[in-house]
């Protein structure tokens, strides 16, 4: 069985630092995944705008 955190030192500082570093790392990964989703959605919107623009231009030509 692996330990997520090392045993506490006399002030509990070491465990706190490790916990906060792990938490920041998890939040960073979640943020990057969210940005990827936003980028993919933006690409889809841009593609649809191009199709719409092309369709409108053909109507008025």
Residue pairs with C-beta under 8 A, 6 or more apart in sequence:
4 22
5 15
5 18
5 19
6 14
6 15
6 18
7 15
8 14
8 15
9 15
